[in-house]
Amino acid sequence: MSIEAVRQYLKEYGRDQDILEFPVSSATVELAAQAAGVIPARITKTLSFRHEDGCVLIAAAGDAKVDNAKFKAQFGHKASMLSPEDALRLTGHAVGGVCPFAVGPKAEVFLDVSLRRFQTVFPACGSSNSAIEISPEDLFKISHAKAWIDVCKNWRQDTEGE
C-alpha cells in the first residue's frame, strides 16, 4: 500500500505523524480542498509526465495548469501524461494518490513556482484520501526535488482567465 511507503519515507524526517487521513476521497483538487478545509489553490497536485525512460513529477498549486510551451522549453519535449498503469509502475502511487514522496527510481520530482505564494500546501501522501500540510521549502527538501521550475499558467493574478 502506497500510503504505508510514504509513512515510512516521512518517518525519516519526523513527519510520519503529520499525515492527514480523511474519511472521504481527496483524489481531486476540489475534493482535497473540501477534505482539508482550504482553498483549492493550496492543494498540491502532483502531475506525472513521460520523460526519457522514466517520468517527471511536477508538484504544482491546485489552480495552476501546465503550460505546454513552458514544459517543452524546460524538458525538451511535448508534455505527455502517464497512463494510470504507467503512473503506478513508475511512481509507486496510483492516480489520485500520486505524490512527491517515496517515488520510484525512474521518477524525478520538480516543484512549480506556483506553490511558493503559500506558507503551507497540501500534497497527497500516496492514497486517494490523504495529505500532509507542509511548507513549500520543506516540501522541496523532503521530496528531494531537482529544482524549482516555472511551467504552469493561470495561477498568477495577471494571467487569470488566459
Contacts in CASP RR format, 6 or more apart in sequence:
PFRMAT RR
TARGET T0000
AUTHOR 0000-0000-0000
METHOD contacts of the structure
MODEL  1
MSIEAVRQYLKEYGRDQDILEFPVSSATVELAAQAAGVIPARITKTLSFR
HEDGCVLIAAAGDAKVDNAKFKAQFGHKASMLSPEDALRLTGHAVGGVCP
FAVGPKAEVFLDVSLRRFQTVFPACGSSNSAIEISPEDLFKISHAKAWID
VCKNWRQDTEGE
1 127 0 8 1.000
2 92 0 8 1.000
2 93 0 8 1.000
2 94 0 8 1.000
2 97 0 8 1.000
2 102 0 8 1.000
2 126 0 8 1.000
2 127 0 8 1.000
3 19 0 8 1.000
3 21 0 8 1.000
3 125 0 8 1.000
3 126 0 8 1.000
3 127 0 8 1.000
3 130 0 8 1.000
5 92 0 8 1.000
5 102 0 8 1.000
5 126 0 8 1.000
6 19 0 8 1.000
6 99 0 8 1.000
6 101 0 8 1.000
6 102 0 8 1.000
6 125 0 8 1.000
6 126 0 8 1.000
6 130 0 8 1.000
7 16 0 8 1.000
7 19 0 8 1.000
7 125 0 8 1.000
8 16 0 8 1.000
8 102 0 8 1.000
9 101 0 8 1.000
9 102 0 8 1.000
10 16 0 8 1.000
10 18 0 8 1.000
10 19 0 8 1.000
10 101 0 8 1.000
10 125 0 8 1.000
10 132 0 8 1.000
10 142 0 8 1.000
13 142 0 8 1.000
15 132 0 8 1.000
15 134 0 8 1.000
15 142 0 8 1.000
18 132 0 8 1.000
18 133 0 8 1.000
18 134 0 8 1.000
19 125 0 8 1.000
19 130 0 8 1.000
19 131 0 8 1.000
19 132 0 8 1.000
20 36 0 8 1.000
20 122 0 8 1.000
20 125 0 8 1.000
20 130 0 8 1.000
20 131 0 8 1.000
20 132 0 8 1.000
20 133 0 8 1.000
21 127 0 8 1.000
21 129 0 8 1.000
21 130 0 8 1.000
22 35 0 8 1.000
22 36 0 8 1.000
22 129 0 8 1.000
22 130 0 8 1.000
22 131 0 8 1.000
23 129 0 8 1.000
24 31 0 8 1.000
24 34 0 8 1.000
24 35 0 8 1.000
24 129 0 8 1.000
25 31 0 8 1.000
25 35 0 8 1.000
25 128 0 8 1.000
25 129 0 8 1.000
26 32 0 8 1.000
26 35 0 8 1.000
26 36 0 8 1.000
26 124 0 8 1.000
26 128 0 8 1.000
26 129 0 8 1.000
26 130 0 8 1.000
26 131 0 8 1.000
27 95 0 8 1.000
27 96 0 8 1.000
27 97 0 8 1.000
27 128 0 8 1.000
27 129 0 8 1.000
28 96 0 8 1.000
29 40 0 8 1.000
29 43 0 8 1.000
29 45 0 8 1.000
29 62 0 8 1.000
29 63 0 8 1.000
30 40 0 8 1.000
32 40 0 8 1.000
32 43 0 8 1.000
32 122 0 8 1.000
32 124 0 8 1.000
32 131 0 8 1.000
33 39 0 8 1.000
33 40 0 8 1.000
33 42 0 8 1.000
33 43 0 8 1.000
35 129 0 8 1.000
35 131 0 8 1.000
36 42 0 8 1.000
36 43 0 8 1.000
36 122 0 8 1.000
36 131 0 8 1.000
36 133 0 8 1.000
38 122 0 8 1.000
40 62 0 8 1.000
40 63 0 8 1.000
41 61 0 8 1.000
41 62 0 8 1.000
41 63 0 8 1.000
41 118 0 8 1.000
41 155 0 8 1.000
42 61 0 8 1.000
42 62 0 8 1.000
42 118 0 8 1.000
42 120 0 8 1.000
42 121 0 8 1.000
42 122 0 8 1.000
43 61 0 8 1.000
43 62 0 8 1.000
43 121 0 8 1.000
43 122 0 8 1.000
43 131 0 8 1.000
44 59 0 8 1.000
44 60 0 8 1.000
44 61 0 8 1.000
44 62 0 8 1.000
44 100 0 8 1.000
44 115 0 8 1.000
44 121 0 8 1.000
44 122 0 8 1.000
44 123 0 8 1.000
44 124 0 8 1.000
44 139 0 8 1.000
45 59 0 8 1.000
45 60 0 8 1.000
45 61 0 8 1.000
45 62 0 8 1.000
45 64 0 8 1.000
46 57 0 8 1.000
46 58 0 8 1.000
46 59 0 8 1.000
46 97 0 8 1.000
46 98 0 8 1.000
46 99 0 8 1.000
46 100 0 8 1.000
46 123 0 8 1.000
46 124 0 8 1.000
47 57 0 8 1.000
47 58 0 8 1.000
47 59 0 8 1.000
47 60 0 8 1.000
47 66 0 8 1.000
47 81 0 8 1.000
47 98 0 8 1.000
48 55 0 8 1.000
48 56 0 8 1.000
48 57 0 8 1.000
48 81 0 8 1.000
48 82 0 8 1.000
48 86 0 8 1.000
48 87 0 8 1.000
48 90 0 8 1.000
48 91 0 8 1.000
48 98 0 8 1.000
48 107 0 8 1.000
49 55 0 8 1.000
49 56 0 8 1.000
49 57 0 8 1.000
49 58 0 8 1.000
49 71 0 8 1.000
49 75 0 8 1.000
49 79 0 8 1.000
49 80 0 8 1.000
49 81 0 8 1.000
49 82 0 8 1.000
50 80 0 8 1.000
50 81 0 8 1.000
50 82 0 8 1.000
50 86 0 8 1.000
51 75 0 8 1.000
51 77 0 8 1.000
51 108 0 8 1.000
53 106 0 8 1.000
54 90 0 8 1.000
54 106 0 8 1.000
54 107 0 8 1.000
55 82 0 8 1.000
55 86 0 8 1.000
55 87 0 8 1.000
55 90 0 8 1.000
55 91 0 8 1.000
55 106 0 8 1.000
55 107 0 8 1.000
55 108 0 8 1.000
56 75 0 8 1.000
56 107 0 8 1.000
56 108 0 8 1.000
56 109 0 8 1.000
56 110 0 8 1.000
57 91 0 8 1.000
57 98 0 8 1.000
57 100 0 8 1.000
57 103 0 8 1.000
57 107 0 8 1.000
57 108 0 8 1.000
57 109 0 8 1.000
57 110 0 8 1.000
58 66 0 8 1.000
58 110 0 8 1.000
58 111 0 8 1.000
58 112 0 8 1.000
58 149 0 8 1.000
58 151 0 8 1.000
58 152 0 8 1.000
59 100 0 8 1.000
59 109 0 8 1.000
59 110 0 8 1.000
59 111 0 8 1.000
59 112 0 8 1.000
59 115 0 8 1.000
59 123 0 8 1.000
59 139 0 8 1.000
59 143 0 8 1.000
59 145 0 8 1.000
60 66 0 8 1.000
60 111 0 8 1.000
60 112 0 8 1.000
60 114 0 8 1.000
60 115 0 8 1.000
60 151 0 8 1.000
60 152 0 8 1.000
60 155 0 8 1.000
61 112 0 8 1.000
61 114 0 8 1.000
61 115 0 8 1.000
61 117 0 8 1.000
61 118 0 8 1.000
61 121 0 8 1.000
61 152 0 8 1.000
61 155 0 8 1.000
62 114 0 8 1.000
62 155 0 8 1.000
63 114 0 8 1.000
63 154 0 8 1.000
63 155 0 8 1.000
64 112 0 8 1.000
64 114 0 8 1.000
64 152 0 8 1.000
64 153 0 8 1.000
64 154 0 8 1.000
64 155 0 8 1.000
65 152 0 8 1.000
65 153 0 8 1.000
65 154 0 8 1.000
65 155 0 8 1.000
66 79 0 8 1.000
66 151 0 8 1.000
66 152 0 8 1.000
66 153 0 8 1.000
67 151 0 8 1.000
67 152 0 8 1.000
67 153 0 8 1.000
68 78 0 8 1.000
68 79 0 8 1.000
70 150 0 8 1.000
70 151 0 8 1.000
70 152 0 8 1.000
70 153 0 8 1.000
71 78 0 8 1.000
71 79 0 8 1.000
71 151 0 8 1.000
72 78 0 8 1.000
72 79 0 8 1.000
74 149 0 8 1.000
74 151 0 8 1.000
82 90 0 8 1.000
82 91 0 8 1.000
84 94 0 8 1.000
84 95 0 8 1.000
87 93 0 8 1.000
87 94 0 8 1.000
87 95 0 8 1.000
87 98 0 8 1.000
88 94 0 8 1.000
88 95 0 8 1.000
90 104 0 8 1.000
90 106 0 8 1.000
90 107 0 8 1.000
91 98 0 8 1.000
91 103 0 8 1.000
91 104 0 8 1.000
91 107 0 8 1.000
92 102 0 8 1.000
92 103 0 8 1.000
92 104 0 8 1.000
92 107 0 8 1.000
93 99 0 8 1.000
93 102 0 8 1.000
93 103 0 8 1.000
93 124 0 8 1.000
93 126 0 8 1.000
94 126 0 8 1.000
94 128 0 8 1.000
96 124 0 8 1.000
96 128 0 8 1.000
97 124 0 8 1.000
97 125 0 8 1.000
97 126 0 8 1.000
97 127 0 8 1.000
97 128 0 8 1.000
97 130 0 8 1.000
98 124 0 8 1.000
98 126 0 8 1.000
99 123 0 8 1.000
99 124 0 8 1.000
99 125 0 8 1.000
99 126 0 8 1.000
100 109 0 8 1.000
100 111 0 8 1.000
100 123 0 8 1.000
100 139 0 8 1.000
100 143 0 8 1.000
100 145 0 8 1.000
101 123 0 8 1.000
101 125 0 8 1.000
101 126 0 8 1.000
101 142 0 8 1.000
101 143 0 8 1.000
102 126 0 8 1.000
103 109 0 8 1.000
108 146 0 8 1.000
109 143 0 8 1.000
109 144 0 8 1.000
109 145 0 8 1.000
109 146 0 8 1.000
110 145 0 8 1.000
110 146 0 8 1.000
110 147 0 8 1.000
110 148 0 8 1.000
110 149 0 8 1.000
110 151 0 8 1.000
111 136 0 8 1.000
111 139 0 8 1.000
111 140 0 8 1.000
111 143 0 8 1.000
111 145 0 8 1.000
111 147 0 8 1.000
111 148 0 8 1.000
111 149 0 8 1.000
112 148 0 8 1.000
112 149 0 8 1.000
112 150 0 8 1.000
112 151 0 8 1.000
112 152 0 8 1.000
113 148 0 8 1.000
113 149 0 8 1.000
113 150 0 8 1.000
113 152 0 8 1.000
114 152 0 8 1.000
114 155 0 8 1.000
115 121 0 8 1.000
115 136 0 8 1.000
115 139 0 8 1.000
116 136 0 8 1.000
116 148 0 8 1.000
118 136 0 8 1.000
119 135 0 8 1.000
120 133 0 8 1.000
120 134 0 8 1.000
120 135 0 8 1.000
120 136 0 8 1.000
121 133 0 8 1.000
121 134 0 8 1.000
121 135 0 8 1.000
121 136 0 8 1.000
121 139 0 8 1.000
122 131 0 8 1.000
122 132 0 8 1.000
122 133 0 8 1.000
122 134 0 8 1.000
123 131 0 8 1.000
123 132 0 8 1.000
123 134 0 8 1.000
123 139 0 8 1.000
124 130 0 8 1.000
124 131 0 8 1.000
125 131 0 8 1.000
125 132 0 8 1.000
134 142 0 8 1.000
139 145 0 8 1.000
140 148 0 8 1.000
153 159 0 8 1.000
153 162 0 8 1.000
154 160 0 8 1.000
154 161 0 8 1.000
154 162 0 8 1.000
END
